[in-house]
């Protein structure tokens, strides 16, 4: 008798496809608490420099804004926050691009009166400044610098937010304004 091999094909393993569940992200703060944190970047709708040496002259629509403690130059900026009515602001940060070589911190102050107009504001007509919101320090020509702002004075019941930047000493701080290619930005995080 001769031996003839026979081949039997029977699968030993049956392949199955396992479907992995889709990973979901938990919003911060978690849903059910005070809502979802959302970020918005705002450019100023108005900015202007005022100068004590030329108290009746308007310096609106300048591409570079100057703060100077020696010559009492201040900068005013206005942001439209009307889209945030009824929302709770959790953080605020001002970012600017530096246009000189400053080395000291400048004051950022709250301005309660936002009725000033970019093409009309002068040193003699500037609104009063209020509480200190933060300080901003130059980082070198062409570099961006930011300051976290105290949010206690920022109300989403107002249509506009105005701030002022001034120098506490004799050092100048120049930065690009809204009429340049490097507009300042106010970055707000809020809860819907």
C-alpha positions in Angstrom: 0.0 0.0 0.0 1.2 3.4 -0.8 0.8 6.4 1.4 -0.9 9.4 -0.2 -0.9 12.5 1.9 -4.2 14.3 2.1 -4.6 17.9 2.9 -7.4 19.1 5.0 -8.0 22.9 5.1 -9.9 23.9 8.2 -9.5 27.3 9.7 -8.3 27.2 13.2 -8.9 30.9 14.0 -11.8 32.9 13.0 -10.8 36.6 12.6 -13.0 39.2 14.3 -12.8 42.9 14.1 -12.9 44.9 17.3 -14.3 48.4 17.2 -12.6 50.8 19.5 -14.9 53.4 21.2 -14.4 57.0 20.1 -12.6 59.1 22.7 -14.5 62.1 23.9 -13.0 65.2 25.3 -14.4 66.7 28.5 -14.9 70.4 28.2 -13.3 72.7 30.9 -14.9 73.3 33.2 -16.9 70.1 33.1 -20.4 70.3 31.7 -22.9 70.8 34.5 -20.7 73.3 36.3 -20.5 76.8 35.0 -20.3 76.1 31.2 -17.6 75.7 28.6 -14.5 77.9 28.5 -14.2 79.7 25.1 -11.5 82.0 23.8 -11.9 85.1 21.6 -9.2 87.4 20.2 -10.2 91.0 19.7 -8.4 93.8 17.9 -8.9 97.4 19.1 -11.6 99.3 17.3 -9.9 102.5 18.3 -6.4 103.5 19.6 -4.7 106.8 20.0 -1.7 108.4 21.7 -2.0 111.6 23.7 0.9 114.0 24.5 1.2 116.5 27.3 3.6 118.7 25.2 0.9 119.1 22.5 -2.2 118.9 24.7 -4.7 119.9 22.0 -3.3 117.7 19.2 -4.9 114.4 18.1 -2.7 111.4 17.5 -5.3 108.8 16.3 -4.7 106.4 13.4 -0.9 106.1 14.0 0.8 102.8 13.1 3.2 103.1 16.0 1.9 104.2 19.5 4.3 105.7 22.1 4.2 105.6 25.8 6.7 107.9 27.6 7.1 109.0 31.2 9.4 112.0 30.4 7.1 113.5 27.8 3.8 112.3 29.4 2.6 110.3 26.4 -0.2 107.8 27.1 -2.0 105.4 24.8 -5.7 104.6 24.9 -7.3 101.5 23.3 -10.9 100.6 22.9 -12.3 97.1 22.3 -15.8 96.1 21.3 -16.9 93.4 23.8 -20.7 93.6 22.9 -20.6 89.9 21.7 -19.8 88.9 25.3 -22.9 90.4 27.0 -24.1 88.1 29.7 -21.0 85.9 29.7 -18.5 85.5 32.5 -14.9 86.5 31.7 -12.4 84.1 33.3 -9.1 85.6 31.9 -7.8 88.5 29.9 -4.5 89.0 28.2 -3.2 92.0 26.2 -0.6 91.2 23.5 1.4 93.9 21.5 4.3 93.8 19.1 7.2 96.0 20.3 8.5 98.8 18.1 11.6 99.9 20.1 14.0 98.5 22.7 12.2 99.1 26.1 13.4 97.4 29.3 10.9 98.5 31.9 7.3 97.7 32.7 4.5 100.0 31.7 1.2 100.3 33.5 -2.1 99.1 31.9 -5.1 100.9 33.5 -8.9 100.5 33.3 -10.7 103.4 31.7 -14.4 103.6 32.8 -15.5 106.1 30.1 -15.4 104.6 26.6 -17.1 107.5 24.9 -13.7 108.9 23.6 -13.3 109.0 19.8 -10.0 108.0 18.1 -9.9 111.0 15.8 -10.8 113.5 18.5 -9.1 112.5 21.8 -6.3 114.8 23.0 -4.3 115.1 26.2 -6.8 117.8 27.4 -9.9 115.7 26.5 -8.6 112.2 27.6 -10.8 110.3 30.0 -9.7 109.6 33.6 -7.9 106.4 34.2 -8.7 103.9 37.0 -7.4 100.8 38.6 -4.2 99.1 37.5 -5.1 96.0 35.4 -1.5 94.8 34.8 2.0 95.7 33.6 3.5 95.1 30.2 7.3 94.9 29.5 9.0 95.2 26.2 11.0 92.2 25.0 12.9 93.8 22.1 12.2 95.3 18.7 9.8 93.3 16.6 8.9 90.8 19.4 5.5 90.2 20.9 4.9 90.8 24.6 1.8 90.0 26.7 0.3 90.9 30.0 -2.3 89.0 32.0 -4.9 91.5 33.1 -6.9 91.7 36.3 -10.4 91.0 35.2 -12.3 92.5 38.2 -13.2 95.7 36.3 -14.2 94.0 33.1 -17.9 93.9 32.8 -19.7 92.1 30.0 -22.7 94.4 30.5 -20.7 97.1 28.8 -20.5 97.3 25.0 -16.8 98.6 25.1 -13.7 98.1 27.1 -11.2 100.9 27.2 -7.7 100.7 28.6 -4.8 103.1 29.0 -1.1 102.4 29.0 1.3 104.8 30.7 4.9 104.9 31.9 5.6 104.9 35.7 9.1 106.2 35.0 11.3 107.9 32.4 11.5 105.1 29.9 9.7 105.0 26.5 7.7 102.1 25.2 6.6 102.0 21.5 4.4 99.3 20.0 2.5 98.8 16.8 -1.1 100.0 16.8 -4.3 98.9 15.0 -3.3 100.9 11.9 -0.2 98.8 11.3 0.1 95.2 10.1 0.7 94.1 13.7 -2.5 95.1 15.6 -2.6 94.6 19.4 -4.9 91.9 20.6 -7.0 91.4 23.7 -7.4 87.7 24.3 -10.4 86.9 26.5 -11.5 83.5 27.9 -15.1 83.3 29.0 -17.8 80.9 30.1 -20.8 80.7 27.8 
